[in-house]
Amino acid sequence: MDTAGVLAELGLGEHNSGVYAGGWREAHGADLESVNPATGEVIATVRRASLEDYEAVVENSVETFTRWRMLPAPERGRYVRRIGDALREHKEALGALVTIEMGKILPEGLGEVQEMIDIADFAVGLSRQLYGLTMMSERPRHRMYEQWHPLGPVGIITSFNFPTAVWSWNALVAAVCGDTNIWKPSSITPLTAVAVTNIAAEVMEGSGFEGVFNLVVGGGADIGDTLVKDRRIPLISATGSCDMGYKVGTEVARRMGRSILELGGNNAVIVMDDANLDLAVRAALFAAVGTAGQRCTTLRRLLVQRGVADEMAKRMVAAYEQVTIGDPLQPGVLMGPLVDEAAVHTMMAAIEAALSQGGELLTGGNRRDDLGPTFVEPTIIRIPASAPILQEETFAPILYLVEFDTLDEAIAIQNGVRQGLSSAIFTESLKHAERFLSHEGSDCGIANVNIGTSGAEIGGAFGGEKETGGGREAGSDAWKAYMRRQTTTINWGDDLPLAQGIEFG
């Protein structure tokens, strides 16, 4: 499917509004160009929101919430089910648009849309499982229980690398919880956000609840800051860099709001000398090269026990040399471009720094200007564990190979960074695996055995610790972040006993 066909199927034109408030509205900000990173060509433009447009979006979201929250949760789930069905119908086109606008290869673009479909299915089931607890009261003829209420409009700030899936983690779960949503997408991938909002809008049209899924495209310095500071928005879910998270978390806390922060991940895989190296190489390759190293769960540090370090390095280099780089829409291509030229400059600077800190270039390290200004070679650098560059997360396909002697040493290296998102160990030893998963093992939100760091399933709660932000999204009980808990006690007797046996009067 060519670009024109993709845009036509998804209801996109040459010029598009970036404001949806229960219906598409004329936006009054400046035009924002959506650029194909593989070709440098402008795909289309999206008109940014002004602050007046933002106000209309919030007012509509607040008003819709007062009615949407009173619709029974299973009824809300039926709308989400229809959104999931609509995503199935447009999976090919939407997956292609993700690839065209963001640059990840087509199988990953399609996989991201499938993740949205899976989240829709999960949320539909969740709409009948928003459970509270019944507790035993110490007072006679009293019943005590907890219940969960919708929270309010949710602000969703997403990054370029997963321009659709992260929205679904939040918006579809929040919707069945009874919340409305205000989406501020990355300015790098605004067209994909318009397309997704189009799909949701078609489902909600005529329901009276058109204002559940809203969109406001704008910059972080105006629209983003206003959204984060808005007291009418009780929850902000923000995905991005650690630096962005510090700003968002601080501002939301200043007004006593809630935040879900999904930030950086300087992830590591530990390879023990008893590991299945065939398995480890395949897992490390996808984790390090997938999405051209632009995932928060990308493998950055490959920690290999000294006895197998040379063999692992040899196998990884051989695997990297088989990676096909090129147009991400083409079959057989395994790595597309970086998102823009700034990302390329950042990668080259990191490689230079690593080599100056004792690193040895094993493979890669070059730009691929023959393919375009944003293409690079995936890179492996063997480096000492003490190198300062290991503390930095570079959003690019750079893999640092570090040797260690003992598992305790490996865990200390893995945990010795500011972020704590995803981690893994490859071993055939039950003791090593359990040690890695114990209280004194990995300090990350995700810990895997004989699986790589990326590609988490939606059934588990996704998120990390330390400077990764502590937020949890998608599966398990992550739904609780989008609701408010209320503890209720009912006295059905004729006396008024007090708790703790207190006698008063």
C-alpha positions in Angstrom: 0.0 0.0 0.0 1.5 3.4 -1.0 1.5 6.5 1.2 -1.5 8.1 -0.7 -3.5 4.9 -0.2 -2.7 4.7 3.5 -3.7 8.4 4.1 -6.9 7.9 2.1 -8.0 4.8 4.1 -7.3 6.5 7.4 -9.3 9.7 6.5 -6.2 11.9 6.3 -5.6 14.7 3.8 -2.8 16.9 2.8 -3.7 19.3 5.7 -5.2 18.0 9.0 -6.5 19.5 12.2 -4.8 18.6 15.4 -7.8 19.4 17.6 -10.6 16.9 18.4 -13.1 17.9 21.1 -16.1 15.7 20.7 -15.7 16.5 17.0 -13.0 17.8 14.7 -12.4 21.5 15.1 -10.5 24.1 13.2 -7.1 24.5 14.9 -5.6 27.9 15.2 -1.9 27.2 15.8 0.9 26.9 13.3 1.2 24.0 10.8 3.4 21.0 11.9 5.0 19.0 9.1 5.0 15.2 9.4 8.2 13.9 7.9 9.1 10.4 6.7 12.5 9.8 8.4 13.5 7.2 5.7 13.1 9.7 2.8 13.0 13.1 4.4 9.8 13.8 2.5 6.9 15.7 4.1 3.9 13.3 4.4 1.3 15.8 5.3 0.7 18.7 7.7 -1.2 18.9 11.0 -2.4 22.2 12.4 -1.4 22.7 16.0 -3.8 23.7 18.7 -3.8 27.2 20.2 -4.4 27.7 23.9 -8.0 28.6 23.1 -8.3 25.3 21.3 -6.9 23.5 24.3 -9.5 25.1 26.5 -12.3 23.8 24.3 -10.8 20.3 24.4 -10.6 20.3 28.2 -14.1 21.8 28.7 -15.6 19.1 26.5 -13.7 16.4 28.2 -14.8 17.5 31.7 -18.4 17.8 30.6 -18.4 14.4 28.9 -16.9 12.8 32.0 -19.9 13.7 34.1 -22.1 11.6 31.9 -19.6 8.8 30.8 -18.8 7.9 34.4 -22.5 7.0 35.0 -22.7 4.6 32.1 -22.2 1.0 33.5 -18.7 -0.2 33.0 -19.7 -3.2 30.8 -21.5 -0.7 28.5 -18.3 1.4 28.3 -16.5 -1.8 27.5 -18.8 -2.4 24.4 -17.5 0.9 22.9 -13.9 -0.2 23.5 -14.7 -3.5 21.9 -15.9 -1.7 18.8 -12.8 0.4 18.7 -10.8 -2.8 18.8 -12.8 -4.1 15.8 -12.2 -0.9 13.9 -8.5 -1.2 14.6 -8.6 -4.7 13.1 -10.2 -3.4 10.0 -7.5 -0.7 9.5 -4.6 -2.7 10.9 -2.6 -2.8 7.6 -3.0 0.9 6.8 -2.4 2.1 10.4 0.7 -0.2 10.8 2.0 1.2 7.5 1.5 4.7 8.7 3.4 4.0 11.9 6.3 2.8 9.7 6.1 5.7 7.3 6.0 8.4 10.0 8.2 6.9 12.7 10.6 4.6 10.7 10.2 1.2 12.5 10.1 -1.7 10.1 6.6 -2.8 8.9 6.4 -6.0 11.0 6.9 -3.8 14.1 4.4 -1.2 12.9 1.8 -3.9 12.4 2.8 -5.4 15.8 2.2 -2.1 17.4 -1.4 -2.0 16.0 -1.9 -5.6 17.2 -0.9 -4.5 20.6 -3.7 -1.9 20.5 -6.1 -4.6 19.5 -4.9 -6.8 22.3 -5.3 -4.0 24.8 -8.9 -3.4 23.6 -9.7 -7.0 24.2 -8.1 -6.8 27.7 -10.0 -3.7 28.5 -13.3 -5.2 27.5 -12.8 -8.1 29.9 -11.6 -5.6 32.5 -14.9 -3.7 32.3 -16.5 -6.6 34.2 -13.7 -7.0 36.7 -13.2 -3.6 38.5 -13.2 -5.4 41.8 -13.3 -4.0 45.3 -12.8 -5.9 48.6 -15.0 -6.7 51.5 -13.3 -6.4 54.9 -14.4 -7.8 58.2 -15.4 -5.0 60.6 -14.5 -5.2 64.2 -17.8 -3.5 65.1 -21.0 -5.7 65.3 -23.6 -5.2 62.6 -21.3 -3.2 60.4 -20.2 -3.9 56.9 -17.0 -2.5 55.5 -15.8 -2.6 51.9 -13.9 -0.6 49.3 -15.2 0.6 45.9 -13.6 2.2 42.9 -14.9 5.4 41.2 -13.9 7.0 37.9 -11.2 9.6 38.4 -11.8 12.2 35.7 -10.2 13.4 32.5 -6.8 11.8 31.9 -4.0 13.6 30.1 -1.9 11.3 28.0 1.5 12.5 26.7 3.1 10.0 24.3 6.5 9.8 22.6 7.5 9.2 19.0 8.8 5.6 19.3 5.4 4.0 20.1 3.0 6.5 18.6 -0.1 4.4 19.0 0.3 1.6 21.5 1.1 3.7 24.5 -2.0 5.7 23.9 -4.1 2.5 23.9 -2.5 1.3 27.2 -3.9 4.4 28.8 -7.0 5.5 26.9 -8.7 2.2 26.4 -8.2 1.1 30.0 -9.1 4.6 31.4 -12.3 4.6 29.2 -13.7 1.4 30.7 -12.8 2.8 34.2 -15.1 5.7 33.3 -12.6 8.4 32.5 -12.3 10.7 29.5 -9.0 11.2 27.7 -6.9 14.1 26.3 -4.1 13.0 24.1 -1.1 15.1 23.4 1.1 13.1 21.0 4.7 13.7 20.1 5.2 16.5 17.6 7.3 14.0 15.6 4.4 11.6 15.0 1.2 13.8 14.9 -0.3 12.2 11.8 -0.6 8.8 13.4 -2.4 10.4 16.4 -4.9 12.0 14.0 -5.5 8.7 12.3 -6.1 6.8 15.6 -8.4 9.6 16.8 -10.3 9.3 13.5 -10.9 5.6 14.1 -12.1 6.2 17.7 -14.3 9.1 16.5 -16.1 7.0 13.9 -17.0 4.4 16.6 -18.2 7.0 19.1 -20.1 9.1 16.5 -23.8 9.5 17.4 -23.4 7.9 20.9 -23.6 11.1 22.9 -20.1 10.3 24.2 -18.0 11.7 21.4 -15.9 13.5 23.9 -14.3 10.4 25.5 -11.3 10.3 23.2 -9.9 13.8 22.5 -6.8 15.1 20.8 -4.7 18.2 21.1 -1.5 18.5 19.0 0.9 21.1 20.2 4.4 21.8 21.6 5.6 20.9 25.0 6.4 24.5 26.0 2.8 25.6 25.5 0.2 22.9 25.3 2.2 20.3 27.2 3.0 22.6 30.1 -0.6 23.8 30.3 -1.9 20.3 30.3 0.5 19.2 33.1 -0.4 22.2 35.3 -4.2 22.0 34.7 -6.0 21.2 38.0 -9.0 19.8 36.1 -6.9 16.9 34.9 -6.4 14.6 38.0 -4.0 12.2 36.2 -1.2 12.8 33.8 0.3 9.8 32.1 3.6 10.8 30.4 6.0 8.7 28.4 9.4 10.2 27.4 12.9 10.9 28.7 13.9 11.1 32.3 14.5 14.8 32.0 10.9 15.2 30.8 9.7 13.1 33.7 11.4 15.3 36.3 9.5 18.3 34.9 6.2 16.5 34.6 6.3 14.8 37.9 7.3 17.9 39.8 4.6 20.1 38.2 1.8 17.5 38.7 2.9 16.9 42.4 2.9 20.7 42.9 -0.9 20.7 42.4 -1.3 17.4 44.2 -2.3 15.5 41.1 -1.3 12.0 40.1 1.2 11.0 37.5 2.1 7.8 35.6 5.7 8.2 34.4 7.2 5.8 31.8 10.7 7.1 31.3 14.1 5.9 30.2 15.5 2.4 30.5 19.3 1.7 30.5 18.6 -2.0 30.2 21.0 -4.9 30.6 21.1 -8.6 29.8 23.3 -10.9 31.9 24.8 -13.9 30.0 26.2 -16.6 32.3 28.8 -19.1 31.2 26.2 -21.9 31.3 23.7 -20.0 29.0 22.3 -21.3 25.8 24.3 -18.9 23.6 22.1 -19.5 20.5 19.1 -18.3 22.5 21.0 -15.4 24.0 22.2 -14.2 20.7 18.8 -14.2 19.0 17.2 -12.4 22.0 20.0 -9.9 22.3 19.9 -9.1 18.6 16.2 -8.2 18.5 16.4 -6.4 21.9 19.3 -4.2 20.7 18.5 -3.6 17.0 14.6 -3.6 17.0 13.1 -0.2 16.3 16.7 0.9 15.5 17.5 1.0 19.2 14.7 3.5 19.9 12.7 1.5 22.5 12.6 2.3 26.2 13.2 -1.5 26.6 16.1 -1.6 24.1 19.1 -3.7 25.3 21.9 -1.2 26.0 24.3 -3.3 28.1 25.2 -6.9 27.4 27.0 -8.3 30.5 28.8 -11.5 29.6 30.6 -13.9 32.0 34.3 -13.9 31.1 34.5 -17.5 30.2 32.1 -17.1 27.2 32.7 -13.4 26.5 34.9 -14.0 23.4 32.5 -16.5 21.9 29.4 -14.3 22.6 31.2 -11.3 21.0 32.0 -13.4 17.9 28.5 -14.6 17.5 27.0 -11.1 18.1 29.3 -9.6 15.5 28.3 -12.3 13.0 24.6 -11.7 13.7 25.0 -7.9 13.3 26.6 -8.3 9.9 23.5 -10.0 8.7 21.2 -7.2 9.6 19.6 -5.6 6.5 19.3 -1.8 6.8 17.0 0.1 4.5 13.5 1.2 3.7 11.4 0.0 6.6 8.5 -0.8 4.3 10.4 -3.3 2.3 10.3 -7.0 3.1 13.4 -8.4 4.6 14.6 -5.2 6.1 15.4 -5.6 9.8 16.4 -2.0 10.7 15.1 1.3 9.4 16.3 4.8 10.1 16.7 6.8 13.3 13.9 9.3 13.8 15.9 12.4 12.7 19.3 13.7 12.1 19.7 14.9 15.7 19.4 11.3 16.8 22.2 10.4 14.4 24.5 13.1 15.8 23.7 12.0 19.4 24.7 8.4 18.4 28.0 9.4 16.8 28.9 11.5 19.8 28.2 8.5 22.2 30.4 6.2 20.0 33.2 8.8 20.2 32.9 9.1 23.9 32.8 5.3 24.4 36.0 4.8 22.4 37.7 7.5 24.4 36.8 5.7 27.6 38.6 2.5 26.7 36.0 1.0 24.3 36.8 -1.3 21.4 34.6 -1.0 18.3 33.6 -4.6 17.4 31.3 -3.7 14.5 29.3 -0.8 13.1 29.9 2.7 14.2 29.2 4.4 10.9 26.5 6.5 9.2 24.9 5.1 6.1 24.6 8.2 4.1 24.2 6.1 1.0 20.7 5.2 2.3 19.8 8.6 3.6 20.8 11.1 6.3 19.1 9.2 9.2 20.5 5.7 8.6 23.3 4.2 10.7 24.9 0.9 11.3 24.0 -1.0 14.5 27.1 -0.9 16.7 28.7 -3.1 19.3 31.5 -1.7 21.6 33.4 -3.8 24.1 34.0 -1.6 27.1 35.2 -1.7 30.7 32.4 -1.7 33.4 33.8 1.5 34.8 33.3 3.6 31.6 31.1 6.6 32.4 29.2 6.2 29.1 27.5 3.2 30.6 25.5 5.5 32.8 24.0 7.2 29.8 21.0 6.0 27.7 21.6 6.8 24.1 18.4 6.3 22.0 20.2 4.5 19.2 21.4 1.0 18.2 24.6 1.0 20.4 25.3 -2.1 22.4 28.0 -2.1 25.0 29.5 -5.5 25.8 30.9 -5.7 29.3 32.7 -8.7 30.9 32.2 -9.9 34.5 33.4 -12.7 36.7 30.6 -13.5 39.2 26.8 -13.2 39.2 27.0 -10.8 42.2 29.3 -8.6 40.1 26.9 -8.7 37.2 23.9 -7.8 39.3 25.8 -4.9 40.8 26.7 -3.6 37.3 23.2 -4.0 36.0 21.7 -2.2 39.0 24.3 0.4 39.1 22.5 2.9 36.8 19.8 5.5 37.5 17.1 3.8 35.5 15.4 0.5 36.3 13.0 -0.6 33.5 13.9 -4.0 32.0 16.4 -6.7 32.7 17.1 -10.3 31.8 19.5 -13.2 32.6 20.4 -16.2 30.3 21.3 -19.3 32.3 20.5 -23.0 32.6 21.0 -22.8 36.4 17.9 -22.6 38.6 20.0 -21.1 41.4 21.3 -18.3 39.1 17.8 -17.6 37.9 16.2 -17.4 41.3 19.1 -15.3 42.7 18.5 -12.8 39.8 14.8 -12.7 40.6 15.2 -12.5 44.4 15.1 -9.4 46.7 18.9 -9.0 46.2 18.7 -9.5 42.4 17.4 -7.2 39.7 16.0 -3.9 40.8 14.0 -3.4 37.6 10.3 -3.3 37.0 10.7 -6.1 34.5 13.0 -9.1 35.1 13.1 -12.0 32.6 14.9 -15.4 32.4 16.0 -16.6 29.0 14.0 -13.9 27.3 15.3 -10.5 26.1 14.5 -7.1 27.6 11.9 -5.9 24.9 8.6 -7.3 23.7 6.6 -7.3 26.9 3.1 -8.8 26.8 0.2 -6.6 27.7 -1.1 -8.9 30.4 1.5 -7.8 32.9 1.9 -4.3 34.3 4.5 -2.4 32.3 6.9 0.0 34.0 10.1 0.5 35.9 11.7 1.8 39.0 14.2 4.6 40.0 14.4 7.3 37.3 12.2 5.2 35.0 9.4 6.8 37.0 7.6 4.0 38.9 4.5 4.1 36.7 2.6 1.0 35.6 0.4 0.7 32.5 -1.4 -2.0 30.5 -2.1 -5.2 32.4 -2.4 -6.7 35.9 -4.0 -4.1 38.2 -2.6 -1.1 36.4 -6.3 0.0 36.0 -6.3 1.2 39.6 -4.3 4.3 38.6 -7.2 5.5 36.6 -9.7 5.3 39.5 -10.1 6.6 43.0 -10.5 4.2 45.9 -13.2 4.7 48.5 -13.5 2.8 51.8 -17.1 2.5 52.9 -18.6 1.4 56.3 -22.3 0.8 56.8 -23.9 0.5 60.2 -27.1 -1.6 59.9 -27.6 -1.9 63.7 -29.2 0.3 66.3 -26.0 1.0 68.3 -23.0 3.2 67.6 -19.9 1.2 68.7 -16.5 2.9 68.0 -13.5 1.3 66.5 -10.5 0.4 68.8 -13.0 -0.1 71.6 -13.2 3.6 72.4 -15.9 4.7 74.9 -17.0 8.3 74.4 -19.7 9.9 76.6 
